[in-house]
Amino acid sequence: MNNSVDSLNKLAQEYEQIITDEATTLVTYIGFAESGVATSAAKWIIMKVTSAAAAAPMGVTTYQYAGSYKSKANIWDNRAALSYV
């Protein structure tokens, strides 16, 4: 987990435009881009954060990227349909 959290912190420091979408209580998307990039442009780094159900003991949180870490070829508007690794 520390590597994922460290990666998230580095991206937050590097990019001026950050969008968060709490899609469900268990899934959150976080997008990073240069300032002024449209959400329809293929210039986003997108992270999907998935948490285990609240009822699960010692829940697990998964951090995944669309494409790969630092892949700027993603469209924020398509975040729910992207493949995450």
DANOR-V243246 format. One record per residue. N is the residue number from 1. PHI is phi in whole degrees, -180 to 180 (NA if undefined). D_CENTER is the distance of its C-alpha to the mean C-alpha in Angstrom with 2 decimals. Layout:
# DANOR-V243246
N PHI D_CENTER
N PHI D_CENTER
This chain:
# DANOR-V243246
1 NA 14.47
2 -58 15.64
3 -62 14.30
4 -67 10.66
5 -66 11.36
6 -62 13.29
7 -61 10.69
8 -61 8.40
9 -64 11.77
10 -64 12.81
11 -64 10.09
12 -63 10.89
13 -80 14.48
14 -84 14.40
15 -109 12.93
16 -82 14.84
17 -108 12.77
18 -131 9.71
19 -122 8.92
20 -121 7.90
21 -127 8.95
22 -84 10.54
23 -63 11.47
24 -142 13.76
25 -69 14.99
26 -111 13.21
27 -126 9.82
28 -128 7.21
29 -106 4.39
30 -127 3.47
31 -115 5.26
32 -127 7.82
33 -156 11.29
34 -66 14.93
35 -58 16.91
36 86 18.25
37 -71 16.14
38 -69 16.43
39 -68 13.66
40 -92 15.86
41 -88 15.92
42 -84 14.57
43 -138 13.37
44 -110 9.61
45 -98 7.10
46 -124 3.95
47 -114 1.69
48 -111 4.01
49 -111 6.33
50 -116 9.82
51 -107 12.93
52 -68 16.45
53 -56 18.91
54 -59 20.47
55 -76 23.80
56 -76 22.88
57 -69 24.40
58 53 22.31
59 -51 19.05
60 -108 16.45
61 -112 12.74
62 -112 10.71
63 -113 7.63
64 -133 7.00
65 -113 6.14
66 -72 7.63
67 79 11.02
68 -163 10.78
69 -58 9.77
70 68 10.59
71 -76 11.33
72 -95 11.88
73 -103 13.33
74 -109 10.89
75 -106 11.79
76 -56 9.65
77 -61 12.54
78 -100 12.18
79 -54 8.64
80 -71 10.58
81 -97 12.92
82 -77 11.02
83 -91 11.72
84 -117 9.37
85 -126 11.07
